[in-house]
């Protein structure tokens, strides 16, 4: 980095320019908003590139006409319906196995913001984007949204690291990118913004509002300018909504919450079944693809993300048995695709499932003896939001998606009520979204993208004191008195001859009226030790349990080699300082 005494020369201005640009972004809110806007443009490009690539694969593999949606095309040759996902799954499985046999699994935006302060690998993110594109391109029943957000967030994280932004700002840039990608994908900037707040940042703050909105705005504008037909759809018209519909719509929300739990459990069971089988990892997507193809012989709606099918079933009438079969087929196809190892998300799949569930619910009301009438499109739209809330999370995100799709604010109460009911049912009976559920299965205690990574980074090793007053355990008390006169130390650690931890010695006990001959008789907490990697929260719990003001820190429990000491007062003070700092970041102070 350049300094003020850098000599003048042909290249002297370059380091200064880089430094000034970094300073602008780090110190100026306007500069940061401009960077967020640029990231939104990149997110828009990611959505376009992946959308074009997926459509090209659909047209190549399934021989559909240009511009047609795979999930809404009914005249595909049966041989292609079966062979496309099966052979595509084989190629996908082999390529993924070759890439990841020596690499760790990528970190997604939620995990990055929860545990790693927004740090993501751009290379891994681009690999995931390609995997998602291929998975959806060969017909697997997964959405592109996971790839959109992964690629955009990975790029944002790399840019943030280049600018050396603070931890909170890096997390915010990741949220801007993910929100921008969702906004561009659905042509819904408010939906994208609240996706960032609820699912990627884990909170809403006034300080984060402008950067996030700038990113979703520029991402959406980029998509509209370059390809306005990518996800364009006719505006839906809802008629007949009244206060009398609200109780049944809330019941629909409850039903969608239960259905969402069933879908998440089903995907997990199928994945566990594949793991328990002895089928090689690289063959599993081929088997899953064959299963999806078999289901698609009945209805192509089970294919890919289901963009075309969503718009079809929002407006086209179907019989109740048809709707029920397609609903079960799509749920099974999505579970098979995820469980067999295809890469992608359940965001758009949950929207289609919700549309089908809503229409099925409305049809069920119509055949009841109480002569209840229900607008199928209304129930389909509300069901879409409610089931997506159960699987993906984000009640406000899905509410705004329904409102932006229709432009009808009269739906607000209906969608909010159903989304709230679905969210409550899922939280009380299951407790996770699909993303956080998969983290839970891996052993990660993540319930949202709220930043808990700093708790893991704030460890005993970062807080302990290295200079430790110590004596040998077999030293005489008289010698210990001469070495540590009254008031010289508040704590004393005893060690064995080889330097291993023996126990704590309260200094006051050295000066009791009838002391023992050696220090060993005064030892306390001989088996209570901290390790350098112990998180601060666990350390504070140990202080409460031990009722001790200081605890020794050892390298490991086998050697018991003394490396430091931690006091409760210091640990509490540092923990409080970090909590206050995170709260200030949250409120933008």
C-alpha positions in Angstrom: 0.0 0.0 0.0 1.4 3.4 -1.0 2.5 5.9 1.6 2.9 9.7 1.4 6.6 9.4 0.7 6.2 7.1 -2.3 8.6 8.4 -5.0 7.0 9.9 -8.1 7.3 7.8 -11.3 5.3 6.3 -14.1 3.5 3.8 -11.8 3.5 5.8 -8.6 -0.2 6.8 -9.0 -1.5 3.2 -9.2 -1.0 2.2 -5.6 -2.3 5.6 -4.4 -5.4 5.2 -6.7 -6.1 1.7 -5.3 -5.7 3.0 -1.8 -8.0 5.9 -2.4 -10.6 3.6 -4.0 -10.5 1.3 -1.0 -10.8 4.2 1.4 -13.8 5.5 -0.5 -15.6 2.2 -0.2 -14.7 1.6 3.4 -15.2 5.1 4.8 -18.0 6.5 2.6 -21.6 5.3 2.6 -22.0 6.6 -0.9 -19.0 4.7 -2.1 -20.3 1.5 -0.5 -23.7 2.0 -2.1 -22.0 2.4 -5.5 -20.1 -0.8 -4.9 -23.3 -2.6 -4.0 -24.9 -1.3 -7.2 -22.1 -2.7 -9.2 -22.5 -6.0 -7.5 -26.2 -5.9 -8.4 -25.2 -5.5 -12.1 -23.0 -8.6 -11.8 -25.8 -10.5 -10.1 -28.1 -9.6 -13.1 -25.5 -10.9 -15.5 -25.2 -14.2 -13.5 -29.0 -14.7 -13.7 -29.0 -14.1 -17.4 -26.0 -16.3 -18.1 -27.3 -19.2 -16.1 -30.8 -18.8 -17.6 -29.6 -18.8 -21.1 -27.3 -21.8 -20.5 -30.1 -23.8 -18.9 -32.5 -23.0 -21.7 -29.9 -24.0 -24.3 -29.4 -27.4 -22.6 -33.2 -27.9 -22.6 -33.4 -27.2 -26.3 -30.4 -29.4 -27.1 -31.3 -32.4 -24.9 -35.1 -32.5 -25.2 -35.5 -30.9 -28.6 -38.0 -28.3 -27.5 -38.6 -25.2 -29.5 -36.6 -22.0 -28.7 -38.2 -20.1 -25.9 -40.4 -23.0 -24.7 -40.4 -23.9 -21.0 -39.4 -27.6 -20.5 -41.9 -28.0 -17.6 -44.8 -26.8 -19.8 -44.0 -28.8 -23.0 -46.1 -32.0 -23.4 -44.8 -33.3 -26.8 -41.3 -34.4 -25.8 -40.3 -37.8 -27.2 -40.6 -40.5 -24.4 -37.1 -41.7 -25.1 -35.7 -38.2 -24.5 -37.8 -37.9 -21.4 -36.1 -40.9 -19.9 -32.6 -40.7 -21.4 -32.1 -36.9 -20.9 -32.0 -36.9 -17.1 -30.5 -40.3 -16.8 -27.5 -39.8 -19.1 -27.2 -36.2 -18.0 -27.1 -37.4 -14.4 -24.4 -39.9 -15.3 -22.2 -37.1 -16.8 -23.0 -34.8 -13.9 -22.2 -37.5 -11.3 -18.9 -38.3 -12.8 -17.8 -34.7 -13.3 -18.8 -33.8 -9.7 -17.0 -36.7 -8.3 -13.9 -35.9 -10.1 -14.0 -32.2 -9.0 -14.9 -32.8 -5.3 -13.1 -35.9 -4.5 -10.2 -33.8 -3.2 -12.1 -30.6 -2.4 -14.3 -29.7 0.6 -17.9 -29.0 -0.1 -18.5 -25.3 -0.9 -19.8 -22.8 1.6 -23.1 -21.2 0.6 -24.2 -17.6 1.4 -26.2 -18.5 4.5 -23.3 -20.5 6.0 -20.8 -17.9 4.9 -22.6 -15.1 6.7 -23.4 -17.2 9.8 -20.0 -18.7 10.4 -17.3 -17.1 8.2 -18.0 -13.4 8.2 -19.1 -13.5 4.5 -15.9 -15.2 3.2 -16.6 -17.5 0.2 -14.5 -19.1 -2.4 -15.2 -17.7 -5.9 -13.9 -20.8 -7.5 -16.1 -23.1 -5.5 -19.1 -20.7 -6.1 -18.6 -20.8 -9.9 -18.4 -24.6 -9.8 -21.7 -24.7 -7.9 -23.2 -22.4 -10.5 -22.2 -24.7 -13.3 -23.4 -27.8 -11.4 -26.8 -26.1 -10.8 -27.1 -25.1 -14.4 -26.3 -28.7 -15.6 -28.6 -30.2 -13.0 -31.6 -28.1 -14.1 -30.5 -28.3 -17.8 -30.7 -32.1 -17.9 -34.2 -32.0 -16.3 -33.5 -32.6 -12.6 -36.3 -31.2 -10.5 -34.2 -28.4 -8.9 -34.2 -24.7 -9.1 -31.5 -22.3 -10.4 -31.9 -19.9 -7.5 -29.2 -21.7 -5.4 -26.8 -21.2 -8.3 -27.8 -17.6 -8.9 -27.1 -16.7 -5.3 -24.0 -18.8 -5.0 -22.3 -17.3 -8.0 -23.3 -13.7 -7.2 -22.4 -14.0 -3.6 -19.0 -15.6 -4.3 -18.2 -12.8 -6.6 -19.3 -10.2 -4.1 -17.2 -11.8 -1.4 -14.1 -11.7 -3.6 -14.7 -8.0 -4.4 -15.2 -7.2 -0.7 -12.0 -9.0 0.2 -10.1 -7.0 -2.5 -11.4 -3.8 -1.0 -10.5 -5.0 2.6 -14.0 -4.2 3.9 -14.9 -4.9 7.5 -16.6 -8.1 8.5 -20.1 -6.6 8.8 -19.7 -4.9 5.4 -18.5 -8.1 3.7 -21.6 -9.9 5.1 -23.7 -7.1 3.7 -22.1 -7.4 0.2 -22.9 -11.1 0.2 -26.5 -10.2 1.1 -26.7 -7.6 -1.6 -25.5 -10.1 -4.2 -27.9 -12.8 -3.2 -30.8 -10.4 -3.0 -29.9 -8.9 -6.3 -29.9 -12.4 -7.9 -33.3 -13.2 -6.6 -34.7 -9.8 -7.6 -33.4 -10.3 -11.1 -34.6 -13.9 -11.3 -38.2 -13.0 -10.4 -38.3 -9.5 -11.7 -39.2 -8.5 -8.1 -36.7 -6.1 -6.5 -38.5 -5.9 -3.1 -38.7 -9.7 -2.9 -34.9 -9.8 -3.6 -34.3 -7.2 -0.9 -36.2 -9.1 1.8 -34.6 -12.3 0.7 -31.3 -10.7 1.6 -32.6 -9.4 4.9 -34.4 -12.5 6.1 -32.3 -15.3 4.7 -28.8 -14.0 4.0 -28.2 -11.3 6.6 -30.6 -12.7 9.2 -31.8 -9.2 10.2 -33.0 -5.9 8.9 -31.4 -2.6 9.6 -31.8 0.9 8.2 -28.1 1.1 7.5 -28.4 -2.0 5.2 -31.5 -0.9 3.4 -30.0 1.4 0.8 -27.1 -0.9 -0.3 -29.4 -3.9 -0.5 -32.1 -1.9 -2.4 -29.4 -0.5 -4.7 -28.2 -4.0 -5.6 -31.7 -5.5 -6.2 -32.6 -2.4 -8.3 -29.6 -2.6 -10.6 -29.8 -6.4 -10.8 -33.4 -6.2 -11.9 -32.8 -3.4 -14.3 -29.9 -5.3 -15.9 -32.1 -8.3 -16.5 -34.9 -6.2 -17.9 -32.7 -4.4 -20.3 -30.8 -7.4 -21.6 -33.6 -10.0 -21.7 -37.0 -8.8 -20.6 -38.6 -12.1 -21.7 -36.6 -14.4 -19.4 -39.1 -14.8 -16.7 -41.8 -12.4 -18.0 -45.4 -13.5 -17.3 -48.8 -11.9 -17.7 -50.1 -10.1 -14.7 -52.5 -12.2 -12.7 -56.0 -10.9 -11.9 -57.6 -12.0 -8.6 -61.3 -11.6 -8.1 -63.6 -12.5 -5.2 -61.3 -12.0 -2.3 -63.3 -11.1 0.9 -63.0 -11.3 4.6 -64.9 -14.6 4.6 -62.0 -16.2 2.7 -59.4 -15.4 5.4 -60.1 -18.3 7.7 -59.9 -20.9 4.9 -56.7 -19.2 3.6 -55.1 -19.5 7.1 -56.1 -23.1 7.1 -54.4 -23.4 3.7 -51.3 -21.9 5.3 -51.4 -24.5 8.0 -51.7 -27.3 5.4 -48.8 -25.8 3.4 -46.7 -25.8 6.6 -47.3 -29.5 7.1 -46.7 -30.2 3.4 -43.4 -28.3 3.5 -42.3 -30.4 6.5 -43.2 -33.6 4.6 -41.2 -32.5 1.5 -38.1 -31.7 3.6 -38.3 -35.0 5.5 -38.9 -36.8 2.2 -35.8 -35.4 0.6 -33.8 -36.3 3.7 -35.1 -39.9 3.7 -34.3 -40.4 0.1 -30.8 -38.9 0.6 -30.2 -41.2 3.5 -31.4 -44.2 1.5 -28.9 -43.4 -1.2 -26.1 -43.1 1.4 -27.1 -46.5 3.0 -27.1 -48.1 -0.4 -23.8 -49.3 -1.9 -24.4 -47.4 -5.1 -21.2 -45.4 -6.0 -21.6 -41.6 -5.5 -21.1 -40.9 -9.2 -23.9 -43.2 -10.2 -26.5 -41.8 -7.9 -27.5 -38.8 -10.1 -28.0 -41.2 -13.1 -30.4 -43.3 -11.0 -32.2 -40.2 -9.7 -32.4 -38.8 -13.2 -34.0 -42.0 -14.4 -36.6 -41.7 -11.6 -37.4 -38.1 -12.6 -37.7 -39.1 -16.2 -40.1 -41.9 -15.3 -42.3 -39.4 -13.4 -42.1 -36.9 -16.3 -43.7 -39.5 -18.6 -46.9 -38.6 -16.7 -46.4 -34.9 -16.6 -43.4 -32.7 -17.7 -44.3 -30.4 -14.8 -41.8 -32.4 -12.7 -38.9 -31.4 -14.9 -36.4 -28.7 -13.9 -37.3 -25.7 -11.8 -40.9 -25.5 -13.1 -41.0 -21.9 -14.3 -43.4 -22.7 -17.1 -45.5 -25.1 -15.0 -46.0 -22.4 -12.3 -47.5 -19.9 -14.8 -49.6 -22.7 -16.4 -51.2 -24.0 -13.1 -51.8 -20.5 -11.9 -54.4 -20.0 -14.6 -55.2 -23.4 -16.3 -58.0 -25.5 -14.9 -57.2 -29.2 -14.0 -59.2 -31.9 -12.3 -58.5 -32.6 -8.7 -57.0 -36.1 -9.3 -54.7 -34.6 -11.9 -53.6 -31.8 -9.6 -53.0 -34.3 -6.7 -50.9 -36.6 -8.9 -48.8 -33.8 -10.3 -48.3 -32.4 -6.7 -47.1 -35.8 -5.5 -45.0 -36.3 -8.6 -43.3 -32.9 -8.3 -42.6 -33.5 -4.6 -41.2 -36.9 -5.3 -39.1 -35.7 -8.2 -37.6 -32.8 -6.2 -36.8 -35.2 -3.3 -35.2 -37.7 -5.7 -33.2 -35.0 -7.4 -31.8 -33.5 -4.2 -31.4 -36.9 -2.5 -29.5 -38.5 -5.4 -26.9 -35.7 -5.5 -28.0 -33.2 -8.1 -27.1 -29.6 -7.3 -29.8 -27.0 -6.8 -32.4 -25.6 -4.5 -36.1 -26.0 -3.7 -37.0 -22.4 -4.0 -38.9 -22.5 -7.3 -39.9 -26.1 -6.7 -41.7 -25.0 -3.5 -43.5 -22.3 -5.5 -44.9 -24.9 -7.9 -45.8 -27.2 -5.1 -47.6 -24.4 -3.4 -49.5 -23.5 -6.5 -50.7 -27.1 -6.8 -51.5 -27.3 -3.1 -53.5 -24.1 -3.3 -55.6 -25.3 -6.3 -56.1 -28.7 -4.6 -57.3 -27.0 -1.4 -59.7 -24.7 -3.4 -61.1 -27.7 -5.3 -61.6 -29.5 -2.0 -63.6 -26.5 -0.7 -65.8 -26.5 -3.7 -67.0 -30.1 -3.2 -67.9 -29.6 0.4 -71.6 -29.6 1.2 -71.5 -26.1 2.6 -71.4 -24.5 -0.9 -68.2 -22.7 -0.3 -66.8 -20.9 -3.4 -63.1 -20.2 -3.8 -61.2 -18.5 -6.6 -58.6 -21.2 -7.6 -56.1 -18.6 -8.8 -56.3 -16.8 -5.4 -55.7 -20.0 -3.5 -53.0 -21.1 -5.9 -51.1 -17.8 -5.4 -51.5 -17.8 -1.6 -50.5 -21.5 -1.4 -47.4 -20.7 -3.5 -46.2 -18.2 -0.9 -47.2 -20.3 2.1 -45.5 -23.5 1.0 -42.4 -21.5 0.0 -42.3 -20.0 3.4 -42.3 -23.4 5.0 -39.5 -24.8 2.8 -37.4 -21.7 2.1 -38.3 -19.4 5.0 -38.7 -15.7 4.8 -42.4 -14.8 5.3 -42.0 -11.2 4.1 -40.0 -12.4 1.1 -42.7 -14.7 -0.1 -45.5 -12.2 0.7 -43.8 -9.6 -1.4 -43.2 -12.1 -4.2 -47.0 -12.7 -4.5 -47.7 -9.0 -4.4 -45.1 -8.1 -7.0 -46.3 -10.9 -9.3 -49.9 -9.6 -9.2 -49.5 -5.9 -8.5 -52.6 -6.3 -6.2 -52.1 -5.0 -2.7 -55.6 -6.3 -1.8 -53.9 -9.7 -1.4 -51.7 -8.5 1.5 -53.9 -9.8 4.4 -54.5 -13.1 2.7 -50.9 -13.8 1.8 -49.6 -12.5 5.2 -52.0 -14.6 7.1 -51.3 -17.8 5.2 -47.5 -17.2 5.2 -47.6 -16.5 9.0 -49.5 -19.7 9.6 -47.1 -21.8 7.5 -44.1 -20.2 9.2 -45.5 -20.9 12.7 -46.4 -24.5 12.0 -43.0 -25.2 10.5 -41.1 -23.5 13.3 -43.1 -25.2 16.0 -43.2 -28.7 14.5 -39.9 -28.8 12.6 -37.8 -25.7 13.5 -35.8 -25.4 10.3 -35.9 -24.2 6.8 -34.6 -26.7 4.2 -31.2 -24.9 4.1 -30.8 -24.8 7.9 -32.1 -28.4 8.2 -29.3 -29.6 5.9 -26.8 -27.7 8.1 -28.3 -29.4 11.1 -27.8 -32.8 9.6 -24.1 -31.9 9.0 -23.8 -31.0 12.7 -23.8 -27.2 12.3 -26.0 -25.4 14.8 -27.3 -22.8 12.4 -30.9 -21.5 12.5 -30.4 -18.5 10.3 -27.7 -16.4 8.7 -27.3 -14.3 11.8 -23.6 -13.9 12.5 -22.5 -16.4 15.1 -19.1 -17.1 13.6 -17.5 -14.5 15.8 -18.4 -16.6 18.8 -16.3 -19.5 17.4 -13.5 -17.1 16.5 -13.4 -15.7 20.0 -11.7 -18.6 21.7 -9.8 -19.2 24.9 -6.6 -19.1 22.9 -7.2 -15.5 21.8 -8.0 -14.3 25.3 -5.7 -16.2 27.6 -2.7 -14.7 29.3 0.6 -16.3 28.4 2.6 -15.3 31.5 1.5 -17.6 34.3 2.7 -17.5 37.9 3.5 -21.2 38.6 5.2 -23.5 41.1 6.1 -27.1 41.1 3.5 -29.3 42.8 6.2 -30.9 45.0 7.7 -27.6 46.1 7.6 -27.0 49.8 5.1 -24.4 51.0 8.0 -22.5 52.6 9.7 -22.2 49.3 6.5 -21.2 47.6 6.0 -18.4 50.2 9.5 -17.0 49.5 8.8 -17.1 45.8 5.4 -15.5 46.0 5.0 -13.2 49.0 1.6 -11.9 50.0 -0.1 -9.7 47.4 2.3 -10.7 44.6 -0.3 -12.6 42.6 -4.1 -13.4 42.6 -3.7 -16.9 41.2 -1.0 -19.6 41.2 -0.7 -22.7 39.0 1.1 -25.8 40.0 2.9 -28.0 37.5 4.6 -31.3 37.5 8.3 -31.8 37.0 7.7 -32.2 33.2 5.7 -29.0 33.0 2.3 -30.6 32.8 -0.6 -29.1 34.7 -1.2 -30.3 38.2 -3.8 -27.9 39.6 -4.6 -24.5 40.9 -3.3 -23.2 44.2 -5.2 -20.4 45.9 -2.4 -18.1 47.1 -4.2 -17.4 50.4 -3.8 -21.1 51.4 0.0 -20.8 51.4 -0.4 -18.5 54.5 -2.8 -20.5 56.6 -1.7 -21.1 60.2 -0.8 -24.8 59.8 0.1 -25.3 56.1 1.0 -28.7 54.7 4.5 -29.6 53.8 4.2 -29.3 50.0 2.0 -27.4 47.6 0.5 -30.6 46.3 -1.8 -30.9 49.3 -3.3 -27.5 48.4 -4.2 -28.3 44.8 -7.7 -27.4 43.5 -9.4 -28.1 40.1 -6.9 -30.7 39.1 -9.1 -32.0 36.3 -10.7 -28.8 35.2 -8.8 -27.3 32.3 -9.5 -25.2 29.2 -8.2 -25.8 25.7 -7.1 -23.0 23.4 -9.8 -23.8 20.9 -12.6 -23.7 23.4 -15.3 -21.1 22.4 -15.7 -18.2 24.8 -19.3 -19.2 25.6 -18.3 -22.7 26.7 -15.5 -21.2 28.8 -17.9 -18.9 30.6 -20.1 -22.0 31.3 -17.1 -23.7 32.8 -16.4 -20.8 35.1 -20.0 -21.0 36.4 -19.6 -24.7 37.0 -16.2 -24.4 38.7 -17.1 -21.4 40.8 -13.5 -20.3 40.2 -12.2 -17.0 39.0 -9.3 -18.5 36.9 -8.8 -21.7 35.0 -5.6 -23.0 33.5 -5.3 -23.5 29.7 -3.5 -26.6 28.5 -2.3 -27.6 24.9 -4.3 -30.8 25.1 -5.8 -33.1 27.7 -3.3 -35.9 27.1 -0.1 -34.0 27.7 -1.7 -31.4 30.0 1.1 -29.0 29.0 0.4 -25.6 30.5 0.1 -22.8 27.9 -1.8 -20.0 29.6 -4.4 -18.9 32.1 -7.8 -17.3 31.6 -9.6 -15.2 34.2 -13.4 -15.0 34.3 -13.4 -11.2 34.6 -11.3 -10.8 31.4 -13.5 -13.3 29.5 -16.7 -11.6 30.5 -15.3 -8.2 29.6 -14.2 -9.3 26.2 -17.4 -11.1 25.5 -19.4 -8.1 26.4 -17.3 -5.9 24.2 -17.9 -8.2 21.2 -21.6 -8.4 21.8 -21.8 -4.6 21.9 -19.8 -4.3 18.8 -22.1 -6.7 16.9 -25.1 -4.8 18.1 -23.6 -1.6 16.8 -23.0 -3.2 13.5 -26.6 -4.4 13.4 -28.0 -1.0 14.0 -25.5 0.8 11.7 -24.0 2.9 14.5 
